[in-house]
Amino acid sequence: MKKFNIRKVLDGLTAASSSSSATAQPGTPRENDVVLETLQSEHFQLCKTVRHGFPYQPSSMAFDPVQKILAIGTQTGALRLFGRAGVECYCQHESGAAVIQLQFLINEGALVSALTDDSIHLWNLRQKIPAILHSLKFNRERITYCHLPFQSKWLYIGSERGNIHIVNVESFTLSGYVIMWNKAIELSTKTHPGPVVHISDNPMDEGKLLIGFECGVVVLWDLKCKKADYRYNYDEAIHSVAWHHEGKQFVCSHSDGTLTTWNVRVPAKPAHIITPHGKQPKDGKKPEPCKPILKVDSHPSCVLTCLTVVHGKSTTVLEMDYPIVDFLTLCETPYPNDFQEPYAVVVLLEKDLVVIDLGQTGYPIFESPYPLSIHESPVTCCEYFADCPSELIPALYSVGSRQKRQGFSKKEWPISGGNWGQGTQSYPEIIITGHADGSIKFWDASALMLQVLYKLKTAKVFERARGKEEKPTADIVDEDPFAIQTLSWCPESRMLCVAGVSAHVIVYRFSKQDITTEVLLEVRMQCDFNGVDSPVLGGEQTSALPTPAASCSPQESESPFQPSTGSNSSDGPRDNIPCLQVRSSPLKQSPGYQVELVIQLVWVSGEPPQQITSLAVNSSYGLVVFGNCNGLAVVDYLQKTLLLNLGTSELYSPSDPCQRQPRSPRKPRQPSGGELHYTAVSSFSRSLPYPNLQQNCSWRSLTPAGFCDASDGVNNSEERCKSPTSGRPICGHHTHTHTHCLFLKSDFSEALLFHVGSPSPCNSDDERKQNFIEKDAKDNAFTRSRSSSVTSIDRESREAISSFYFCESFPRKSDSLLSPCLLVGTSQGSVMMLALSLPPGGDQRLQQPLSTLVRLKGGILTMGLLDATGILLPPSYEQWYDPNASDEEKEKSRRRRPPSPPSSQEGQEAQFAVVCSEKQAKVVAMPSQTCIHKHNITETSFVLRADVVQVAGAYCITCFCANGHIMTLSLPSLRPLLDVNYLPLTDMRIARTFCFSNLGQALYLTSPTEIQRITYSQETCDNLQEMLSELFTPVETPEAPNRGFFKGLFGGGAQSLDREDLFGETTAGKASRSLAQHIPGPGSMEGMKGAASGVVGDLARARIALDERGQKLGELEERTAAMMASAESFSKHAHDVRV
């Protein structure tokens, strides 16, 4: 009898349960057995790191004048704290209620927040990640205003009922002392005064409390006597109140736009009434009402009202770009009874933060060191690059520093508190954001900081519409015709390729020198498909439009694409017209990214082009490839030539889906109904990167896949470089190229707009349009999407190109040598491999097939290629060189990367192709093209973003699903390493901007104005505390102002108040337990002691030390008395003995 082994049973159950996740086909060699996978689940942990950008929907603000820290609360319950450049912190109230007011415990390292859910919270800022120490939830009254006097532990809280309660901030308990509204106002008043809108104590007398009610009544309350000293009445509602530092006057702002100044001892009428925004009547009548003044702050030198600076008799109105939420004046002294000389004012706007220098003429603003301009234009796409080349950030900063605005204040940024973190992460990180206005921003994201490096405006390439009537893109996008859809960037070569919503692609090169480019030549080109299964098209040929000669200038020939606002013109449907018009005037391009090529899709039979869904650029091959729901196109950006124009239906063949032989664009032998048309219009002139291009021209003017029939007989290299209609070479020995803007007609293949296989052509544009409508109706009217992953939410019936990946692999199963290839992924889960044959000049290219590699569930999101050891094989690239430098410098700096050497392991599985879709991940062995591993990522949801990344020296797949899960899978075995339910998809903004990067970093746009960075690396989580900045730094509190000899002698100085004796439980009694509920915070006293050894800092510690010292002194006194008594007794006893 065999011995029963429970371990083997458990192992068998484990293997059976994971069989659906990772399977290998029988008879397939297990290449992964030789791949040593070092990644384990212990290498991964998910946590938030930092949040950048402007606080979304701000609602309140506070400033600590000693620590020089600024706090901003939002309507979503978030807190953002700012110090010096690079010192930022984010924390969140669990309730998510709006923050209505913030109060610093000045120089104590603590902050009090009041929320709309009638709760107040005490935050500990002495630790790197602030935590709540105490919370107090009011049950019967609504909080409207809070006030915490300087160096006091008693917090005044005003309510909607008009009452004022007092809270001890050390214990967060209510005092029995309550100021009731009916005792504060006059007994003869018949109406309720309304909510409390202001509370403040007299700067010169802490025993006098000024209470402002909404109805316009202001009461000066005597805390000791518990009665009202004076009452001040005004007809208009009050919004804010501010004391003069001498305590003899205060100013009120009212709803009718007036400011009233009151003398404390003259409550009958205001001393002054002014209307800063209105005309002052001369006959003593009441001024005309204006908009309410929401806040006023009074100082001896000026009065600021809604950013109107009244200085003496001069009035300066400071207009802002956005509505004002709040403002604060900054003074050097924290003492309210000291002479207040404001040196700056912080203005919190709905979408910006502005600090104005009040010490300079003209009131210039300070240059902000924070990355608050992320939302300057709405973010439409985002990419994250970690461990970039070290010279990239200095290069981008050098060209971006010339773009900085002038006219800022020369003084240093006044919010300068906190210290930077001491993290060990030092690798360069760059974030690229694309925006709705066509701009692209490069950000330095190293060491958990964020600083803008460089801004690129892609809209400069195009002509701007002068009015709404001339808007050429009204039929495609209602707004933002230049919005960035997607981008592809090669950090090593610094090549940048962007695609916009108006179906345009722009290729940029990086240069340190400025140039001026201009339009030189206009060329019309044609291409036709005569392949099997290609539909037959009819109608008029667009080539009937006049074609200018090679020597023509734009002034001599009329451009065939004039902008139009409607889909139909008076002459018929719009046709062969791009969505945007390229600039015809010379364009001066500053150092930085400069236009290399502009590609535009054009209208066809009154129908707009479809938006681009995928994009890739390769500097080693000089190619840019892009696709949409109709197909793909490959363009040589060095020679400005379209190499391949392939429809989605051309990727498959009914007879053999793995053997499709599409053909490249070429000069037609004769006009036929199967011709496709696109125009190529030059827009910019530039010297070629290297003068001798004859050898490269021989292949660059053809399709990179070698799809050219031997019967074509095109052997002459110069002939193959000719434009099909111009009759002259596009490149060759010429040192300048003139074809810099390509207009591709019919979204790569007009065949897709019609029923496939029809032998009869359409005879008119109307018939063609009708066929398109019928076809579109069958396809359920697909929607245009800005993200390939969004198709899972509203599935398009058309198969779109969703992903590209350049690599060097085995195009066919029988291949034993590596060759350049292009992996193409579609929205229906197909992955095709396209061979890019690069023969030497003059050699004839043979036909090579387009093979289907693998098919998955859901749209393809990402692809990659691993070598036999599991190391990622990145696309080949060309090292950067300045295209505008001299030939000598160009030759010195140019270091072209050689192609990968042929594989020495012929006949063996030398590579692994990694493919991830919205549902699955697969690993395919190359060149046998056998699937050796498969993992079903999700069944009920779908993946939004996936990337092959490097973590802890090894590679893995990271996925973000719509159900909020973030997962990692090992390579090549696809073992699950991490699965955390992090963030459910609540906004398509997250799906559009979520991106992973190497070394365990990721980010997404958490709000329209903020970027949230996260990490899934255990190493980063372990070092996070060291990397984060510190908010609190030990600083000596400034000395109190000197009272002077006479003020001290005659009692004219500030009067202090023993609040402990007045509000303590001994005198005031206990408050009602049903009024508020105390909730201990997660930080609690233990966390506070560990971080700062005290709740209210030096003041509390000094009081405790004083009490301890008093106790010790008392004990010492008692011991001394006892010793004296003992000594006297001993002396008396000795005297008696002697006698």
Salt bridges, closest charged atoms under 4 A:
GLU37 OE1 - ARG975 NH2 3.11
GLU88 OE1 - ARG80 NH2 3.11
ASP118 OD2 - ARG142 NE 3.07
GLU141 OE2 - HIS165 NE2 2.93
GLU170 OE1 - LYS153 NZ 3.62
ASP201 OD1 - HIS147 NE2 3.24
ASP201 OD2 - ARG1059 NH2 3.15
GLU206 OE1 - ARG1059 NH1 3.62
ASP222 OD2 - LYS208 NZ 2.79
ASP229 OD2 - LYS208 NZ 2.54
ASP229 OD1 - LYS227 NZ 3.36
GLU236 OE2 - LYS286 NZ 3.52
ASP283 OD2 - LYS285 NZ 3.56
ASP297 OD1 - HIS299 NE2 3.48
ASP326 OD1 - LYS295 NZ 2.88
ASP357 OD1 - LYS411 NZ 3.45
GLU376 OE1 - LYS441 NZ 2.73
GLU376 OE1 - LYS455 NZ 3.44
GLU383 OE1 - ARG945 NH2 3.24
GLU429 OE1 - ARG1013 NH2 3.31
ASP475 OD2 - ARG574 NH1 3.50
ASP575 OD1 - LYS745 NZ 3.36
GLU596 OE1 - ARG509 NE 3.33
GLU596 OE2 - LYS640 NZ 3.18
GLU596 OE1 - ARG686 NE 2.91
ASP636 OD1 - ARG700 NH1 3.79
GLU650 OE1 - ARG660 NH2 2.48
ASP709 OD2 - ARG663 NH1 3.15
ASP712 OD2 - ARG666 NE 3.69
ASP712 OD1 - ARG669 NH1 3.74
GLU719 OE1 - LYS722 NZ 3.17
GLU750 OE2 - ARG768 NH2 2.07
ASP765 OD1 - ARG768 NH1 3.32
ASP776 OD1 - ARG798 NH2 3.62
ASP779 OD2 - LYS775 NZ 3.88
ASP779 OD2 - ARG798 NE 3.47
ASP815 OD1 - ARG812 NE 3.68
GLU878 OE2 - ARG894 NE 3.74
GLU878 OE2 - ARG896 NH1 2.79
GLU918 OE1 - ARG795 NH2 3.21
ASP947 OD2 - ARG945 NE 2.90
ASP979 OD1 - HIS965 ND1 2.72
ASP987 OD2 - ARG989 NH1 2.96
GLU1010 OE1 - ARG51 NH1 3.91
GLU1010 OE2 - ARG80 NH1 2.70
GLU1060 OE1 - LYS153 NZ 2.65
GLU1065 OE2 - LYS1070 NZ 3.74
ASP1098 OD1 - ARG1101 NH2 2.29
